[in-house]
Amino acid sequence: MAKEVIRVGILGLGTVGSGTVQTLQENKKDIEQKIGARLEIKKIAVAHPDKKRPVPLEPGWITGDVNEVMDDPEIDIVAELIGGVEPARSYIDRALDSGKHIVTANKELLAKGGHELLTKAATHRLDFYFEGSVAGGIPIVQAMKIGLAANHIERVVGIVNGTTNYILTQMAQEGKDFAEALAEAQAKGYAEADPTNDVEGYDAAYKIAILASIAFMSRVDPEDIHAEGIARITAGDIRYARELGYAIKLLAIGRQENGSIQARVHPALLPFAHPLASVNDVFNAVFVRGSSVGEVMFFGRGAGALPTGSAVAADILEVARNIRFGSAGRIACTCFENKSVIPMDTIETKYYIRMKVSDKPKVLATIAGVFGEFGVSVESVVQKAVPTGESAEIVWVTHQALEKNVREALEVIARLPVVAEVSNWIRVEE
Ligand SMILES: NC(=O)c1ccc[n+]([C@@H]2O[C@H](COP(=O)([O-])OP(=O)(O)OC[C@H]3O[C@@H](n4cnc5c(N)ncnc54)[C@H](OP(=O)(O)O)[C@@H]3O)[C@@H](O)[C@H]2O)c1
């Protein structure tokens, strides 16, 4: 007989846990109608049970002992909203052993150990949903797993980190430098006190590892993803890029070509006409190209209590519906293949390169000659400023070139007596 009551245990009641509980409570009637059964929160395990919470709680919900969730045979679904690899991984593992379905928003754990946990869930015919782990409120995981499942996915490119997008937007719109924009993001609660994970691109790398694994049906290990952050982008780069017709965005890029995968995170110049170029502030967007559907873009809030709570609560609803109709465990891991992630040196793209050189005759020709020796052809070169009369700032844009050749050319160019410094180089995505 179909279950009349489905019970949820929650691990963690921080930002996402609170947004999830609020969503489940506020929309309880609609959610239960969609499930066709009652949905009860039975227990919420936290680290500090006496802490004041921002959401109304029923008596008896909160516990400081995770075993009260793990060992309760009435709990059908465990929502892991603690974060980090341990103890989250052990808790999920244990919950699966006890026959509990899993919902999580934990991108780090998914990216590093998702494959094993998903396989275990499938073996036990249990659901394992993780919509909240990528791009918060944007339903991109379900879209890729269900809505676009019949496509061969060629490309998935996203702005998947709201903190860095906010910083870059402030730099572009207000002319702030990186440190000032970061300090403001921290003051507004968009960036953590230690912003390394966001600013260095690690958070985006976890997310593209998850998206690329789904899109290309092959496990992408975050260790194989080139992750480069935005700390070296200056307000000047953003200004010069704008003059050339480009915005600068931190992109998470997954591409599939000839049976291998490109997975990389780095700042990139993006033409203003590209739909991702106008995604500003803390917003996220993911652009997918599929063989049948063509181009699709998803846009919305990529973090925060309620947007992420929306994703987690929807997962809980869907798992509950599967339990109710006896269809749990259908959507297992789809990493059937074993494709390699190609090294950065072998990618081909265009490059924006800014350098300081002596303001003397033939300097440009000398530098262009070195580019030529390495097979890097130049699309345009502009002299931007002559601050003292002795040095000039030059911005080059190359045609498509092999990354290895560009790196090697720049090593030689940096040693030329007429070159004071190679100040920055940024990939250009068309
Ligand atoms: N924040 C976002 O906007 C966002 C967006 C998408 C995905 N995520 C992901 O969602 C997950 C949760 O993030 P969050 O921002 O909600 O974190 P958070 O605000 O730091 O909350 C973490 C919660 O876990 C509890 N906790 C910590 N250690 C525990 C333990 N050993 N046993 C039981 N409970 C424990 C904490 O308890 P106390 O409250 O008692 O200290 C707290 O309630 C992470 O995986 C994160 O990557 C977050």
The ligand as an SDF file (V2000), in Angstrom:
LIG
                    3D

 48 52  0  0  0  0  0  0  0  0999 V2000
   24.8610   29.1410    1.2710 N   0  0  0  0  0  0  0  0  0  0  0  0
   24.4480   29.0160   -0.0030 C   0  0  0  0  0  0  0  0  0  0  0  0
   23.9400   29.9650   -0.5940 O   0  0  0  0  0  0  0  0  0  0  0  0
   24.5870   27.6840   -0.7040 C   0  0  0  0  0  0  0  0  0  0  0  0
   24.1560   27.5860   -2.0340 C   0  0  0  0  0  0  0  0  0  0  0  0
   24.2360   26.3470   -2.6820 C   0  0  0  0  0  0  0  0  0  0  0  0
   24.7520   25.2560   -2.0160 C   0  0  0  0  0  0  0  0  0  0  0  0
   25.1990   25.3970   -0.7230 N   0  0  0  0  0  0  0  0  0  0  0  0
   25.7070   24.2000   -0.0510 C   0  0  0  0  0  0  0  0  0  0  0  0
   24.7860   23.8490    0.9690 O   0  0  0  0  0  0  0  0  0  0  0  0
   25.4670   23.2380    2.0710 C   0  0  0  0  0  0  0  0  0  0  0  0
   25.1480   23.9930    3.3510 C   0  0  0  0  0  0  0  0  0  0  0  0
   25.6060   25.3330    3.2250 O   0  0  0  0  0  0  0  0  0  0  0  0
   25.1270   26.5090    4.2240 P   0  0  0  0  0  0  0  0  0  0  0  0
   25.5550   27.7680    3.5900 O   0  0  0  0  0  0  0  0  0  0  0  0
   23.7170   26.3270    4.6030 O   0  0  0  0  0  0  0  0  0  0  0  0
   26.0650   26.2000    5.4750 O   0  0  0  0  0  0  0  0  0  0  0  0
   25.9660   26.8170    6.9470 P   0  0  0  0  0  0  0  0  0  0  0  0
   25.1110   28.0420    6.9320 O   0  0  0  0  0  0  0  0  0  0  0  0
   27.3550   26.9050    7.4550 O   0  0  0  0  0  0  0  0  0  0  0  0
   25.1640   25.6910    7.7600 O   0  0  0  0  0  0  0  0  0  0  0  0
   25.7230   24.4730    8.1040 C   0  0  0  0  0  0  0  0  0  0  0  0
   24.8070   23.7640    9.0760 C   0  0  0  0  0  0  0  0  0  0  0  0
   25.3510   22.4940    9.3920 O   0  0  0  0  0  0  0  0  0  0  0  0
   25.3270   22.3080   10.7920 C   0  0  0  0  0  0  0  0  0  0  0  0
   26.4320   21.4000   11.1320 N   0  0  0  0  0  0  0  0  0  0  0  0
   27.7590   21.6140   11.0030 C   0  0  0  0  0  0  0  0  0  0  0  0
   28.4470   20.5270   11.3900 N   0  0  0  0  0  0  0  0  0  0  0  0
   27.5390   19.6090   11.7570 C   0  0  0  0  0  0  0  0  0  0  0  0
   27.5970   18.2860   12.2680 C   0  0  0  0  0  0  0  0  0  0  0  0
   28.7710   17.6580   12.4320 N   0  0  0  0  0  0  0  0  0  0  0  0
   26.4530   17.6280   12.5490 N   0  0  0  0  0  0  0  0  0  0  0  0
   25.2450   18.2420   12.3740 C   0  0  0  0  0  0  0  0  0  0  0  0
   25.1130   19.5010   11.9010 N   0  0  0  0  0  0  0  0  0  0  0  0
   26.2400   20.1620   11.6060 C   0  0  0  0  0  0  0  0  0  0  0  0
   25.4580   23.6530   11.4020 C   0  0  0  0  0  0  0  0  0  0  0  0
   24.9140   23.6280   12.7070 O   0  0  0  0  0  0  0  0  0  0  0  0
   24.7770   24.9360   13.6540 P   0  0  0  0  0  0  0  0  0  0  0  0
   23.8210   25.8590   12.9270 O   0  0  0  0  0  0  0  0  0  0  0  0
   24.1780   24.4460   14.8920 O   0  0  0  0  0  0  0  0  0  0  0  0
   26.1460   25.5220   13.7860 O   0  0  0  0  0  0  0  0  0  0  0  0
   24.6270   24.4890   10.4100 C   0  0  0  0  0  0  0  0  0  0  0  0
   23.2740   24.4920   10.7760 O   0  0  0  0  0  0  0  0  0  0  0  0
   26.9490   23.2560    1.6750 C   0  0  0  0  0  0  0  0  0  0  0  0
   27.2740   22.0400    1.0820 O   0  0  0  0  0  0  0  0  0  0  0  0
   27.0350   24.3780    0.6440 C   0  0  0  0  0  0  0  0  0  0  0  0
   28.0900   24.1960   -0.2780 O   0  0  0  0  0  0  0  0  0  0  0  0
   25.1260   26.5850   -0.0680 C   0  0  0  0  0  0  0  0  0  0  0  0
  1  2  1  0
  2  3  2  0
  2  4  1  0
  4  5  1  0
  4 48  2  0
  5  6  2  0
  6  7  1  0
  7  8  2  0
  8  9  1  0
  8 48  1  0
  9 10  1  0
  9 46  1  0
 10 11  1  0
 11 12  1  0
 11 44  1  0
 12 13  1  0
 13 14  1  0
 14 15  2  0
 14 16  1  0
 14 17  1  0
 17 18  1  0
 18 19  2  0
 18 20  1  0
 18 21  1  0
 21 22  1  0
 22 23  1  0
 23 24  1  0
 23 42  1  0
 24 25  1  0
 25 26  1  0
 25 36  1  0
 26 27  1  0
 26 35  1  0
 27 28  2  0
 28 29  1  0
 29 30  1  0
 29 35  2  0
 30 31  1  0
 30 32  2  0
 32 33  1  0
 33 34  2  0
 34 35  1  0
 36 37  1  0
 36 42  1  0
 37 38  1  0
 38 39  2  0
 38 40  1  0
 38 41  1  0
 42 43  1  0
 44 45  1  0
 44 46  1  0
 46 47  1  0
M  CHG  2   8   1  16  -1
M  END
$$$$
